[in-house]
Amino acid sequence: MFAYFSSLLLHPTRRLRRVGLSVALGSTCATTLALMSFSAAPAGAALVSTGACSDAKLTQPFARWGDQSTYELAPGGDFEGSLAGWTLGGGAARVAGGEPYGATGAASADSLALPAGSSAQSPYVCVNASYPTFRFFARNSGLLSTVLVQVVYKTALGTVALPLGAVALSGEWQPTLPMLTGSLAGGLLSGGTAQAALRFTALTGSSRIDDVFVDPRMR
């Protein structure tokens, strides 16, 4: 990856020919962000920061599913206490009952309900190249429920939302597969470290989500 970006800096014409290549998410949107970053990052700033953004507690909530990575809980991501900083719309609301596995170390009493057409956005948190993925628990409340997941970045060029894909849900609580944060592109665009939020939108049917974790893999 370092060699790729070095070649872009040394060969600007090659950079223009590679606009369609993927940088972080394997998507045109992420590539555009990375290319724009060379003009947006402050002079002398590191292109990507790999230091820890916070001192949040690290656990292994997905170990029983073979994922030994350490994760930190997103702010309010267990939906048990205050939802300050979360933006809820279209009827999204906290409801009783949550994932039964105790992934946070305690039984889950509440979760977030997403009726069809509703959305929820987490508070902004610090991410960089050390925060490549996130996972959460989800289930449907009806047949063929799907949730669109996006990561939203605050940048010097404005707010940018990167679509990560739609999660197809089952009728039982299950962890999602790891999903990319796009933090490499976000860090490039923001001079090394970025502020990012996660946005969940119920596309079809009603769904519920719980215990949203971010993976600071390189800490």
C-alpha positions in Angstrom: 0.0 0.0 0.0 2.9 2.4 0.9 4.5 1.7 -2.4 1.3 2.4 -4.2 0.8 5.8 -2.7 4.5 6.6 -3.2 4.1 5.9 -6.9 1.2 8.3 -7.0 3.2 11.1 -5.4 6.2 10.5 -7.8 4.2 10.1 -10.9 1.2 12.5 -11.0 0.2 11.5 -14.5 0.0 7.9 -13.3 -2.2 9.1 -10.5 -4.7 10.5 -13.0 -4.8 7.3 -14.9 -5.6 5.4 -11.7 -8.6 7.3 -10.5 -10.8 4.2 -10.9 -8.6 2.0 -8.6 -9.8 1.1 -5.1 -7.9 2.4 -2.1 -9.7 1.2 1.1 -13.1 -0.2 0.4 -12.5 -1.4 -3.1 -14.9 1.3 -4.4 -14.8 4.3 -6.6 -16.0 6.5 -3.8 -13.1 5.5 -1.5 -10.6 6.0 -4.2 -11.9 9.5 -4.9 -11.5 10.4 -1.2 -7.9 9.1 -1.2 -6.9 11.1 -4.3 -8.5 14.3 -3.0 -6.6 13.9 0.2 -3.2 14.9 -1.3 -4.5 18.5 -1.7 -6.6 18.5 1.5 -4.0 17.3 4.0 -2.0 20.1 5.7 1.6 20.5 4.6 3.9 18.4 6.6 1.1 16.3 8.2 1.4 12.5 8.2 -0.7 10.9 5.5 -2.0 8.3 7.8 -1.9 8.0 11.6 -1.6 4.6 13.3 -1.6 5.7 17.0 -4.4 4.9 19.3 -7.2 7.4 19.2 -8.7 6.7 22.6 -8.1 4.7 25.8 -11.4 2.8 25.6 -11.5 -0.6 27.2 -10.6 -3.5 24.8 -12.3 -6.8 24.9 -12.8 -9.9 22.6 -16.6 -9.9 22.2 -16.6 -12.1 19.1 -14.2 -14.8 20.3 -16.9 -17.5 20.4 -17.3 -17.0 16.7 -13.6 -17.5 16.0 -12.7 -13.7 15.9 -9.8 -13.2 18.4 -9.4 -9.5 17.5 -9.8 -6.9 20.3 -12.6 -4.3 20.0 -13.8 -1.2 21.8 -17.5 -0.4 22.2 -18.7 2.5 20.1 -20.1 5.4 22.3 -23.6 4.3 23.4 -23.2 1.3 21.2 -24.8 -1.1 23.8 -28.0 1.1 23.9 -28.2 0.5 27.6 -27.6 4.1 28.9 -27.7 7.5 27.4 -28.0 7.8 23.7 -26.5 11.3 23.7 -24.8 11.9 20.4 -26.9 9.3 18.5 -29.2 10.7 15.8 -32.4 8.8 15.4 -35.0 9.3 12.6 -38.1 7.6 11.1 -39.1 5.9 14.3 -35.8 4.4 15.4 -35.9 3.9 19.1 -34.5 1.9 22.0 -36.5 -1.1 23.0 -36.3 -3.8 25.6 -34.4 -7.0 24.8 -31.0 -7.4 23.2 -28.4 -9.9 22.0 -28.3 -12.9 24.4 -24.5 -13.5 24.4 -23.3 -10.9 26.9 -20.8 -9.6 24.5 -20.2 -6.5 26.6 -19.6 -8.6 29.7 -23.2 -8.2 31.0 -26.6 -9.3 29.8 -28.0 -7.0 27.2 -31.3 -5.4 28.4 -31.9 -3.1 25.4 -31.3 -2.8 21.7 -32.1 -0.4 18.9 -35.2 -1.0 16.8 -35.2 0.2 13.2 -38.6 0.2 11.5 -38.5 0.1 7.7 -37.3 3.5 6.4 -35.8 4.6 9.7 -32.2 5.4 10.4 -29.7 5.8 13.3 -26.3 7.5 13.3 -23.7 7.0 16.0 -21.7 9.8 17.6 -18.5 10.7 15.8 -15.4 9.0 17.1 -11.7 9.2 16.3 -10.5 6.7 13.7 -7.3 6.2 11.6 -5.5 3.4 9.9 -5.5 1.5 13.2 -9.3 1.2 13.1 -10.0 -0.8 9.9 -13.2 -2.8 10.8 -16.3 -2.9 13.0 -18.9 -5.4 13.9 -22.3 -5.4 15.6 -25.2 -7.7 16.4 -28.4 -7.7 14.4 -31.6 -9.6 13.8 -34.7 -9.0 11.8 -38.3 -8.4 13.0 -39.8 -9.5 9.7 -39.1 -11.4 6.6 -36.4 -10.2 4.1 -35.2 -7.3 6.4 -32.0 -5.6 5.3 -30.0 -2.7 6.8 -27.8 -0.4 4.8 -24.6 0.5 6.6 -22.6 3.6 5.9 -19.6 5.3 7.5 -19.8 9.1 7.7 -16.7 11.2 7.8 -16.2 14.8 8.8 -13.6 16.3 6.6 -12.3 19.7 5.5 -14.3 19.3 2.4 -17.5 18.6 4.2 -19.4 15.5 5.4 -18.8 12.4 3.2 -20.8 9.2 3.6 -19.3 5.9 2.2 -21.8 3.1 1.6 -20.4 -0.2 3.0 -23.2 -2.5 1.8 -26.5 -4.0 3.0 -26.6 -6.5 5.8 -29.1 -9.3 5.3 -30.5 -10.4 8.7 -31.9 -13.6 10.2 -34.6 -14.0 12.8 -32.0 -14.7 15.5 -29.4 -12.4 17.0 -26.1 -13.0 15.2 -22.9 -11.0 14.8 -22.4 -9.4 11.4 -19.2 -10.1 9.5 -16.4 -7.6 10.0 -17.1 -4.5 7.9 -14.5 -1.9 6.7 -14.5 1.5 8.2 -12.7 3.1 5.2 -10.4 4.7 7.8 -7.4 4.7 5.5 -9.2 6.9 3.0 -10.7 9.0 5.8 -7.4 9.4 7.5 -5.8 10.5 4.2 -8.5 13.0 3.6 -8.2 14.5 7.1 -4.5 14.7 7.5 -3.9 11.4 9.4 -6.8 11.1 11.8 -10.5 11.4 11.1 -13.8 11.8 12.9 -16.3 9.1 11.7 -19.8 8.0 12.6 -21.7 4.8 11.6 -25.1 5.2 10.0 -27.7 2.4 9.9 -30.8 2.6 7.6 -33.5 0.0 7.5 -34.1 -0.6 3.8 -36.7 -3.3 3.9 -38.6 -4.7 6.9 -38.0 -4.0 10.5 -34.7 -4.8 12.2 -32.8 -4.5 15.5 -29.2 -3.8 16.2 -27.1 -4.1 19.4 -23.5 -3.8 20.7 -21.6 -1.9 18.0 -17.9 -2.5 18.3 -14.9 -0.9 16.5 -11.6 -2.8 16.0 -8.4 -0.9 16.8 -6.4 -3.7 15.3 -2.9 -2.1 15.3 -3.0 -0.8 18.8 
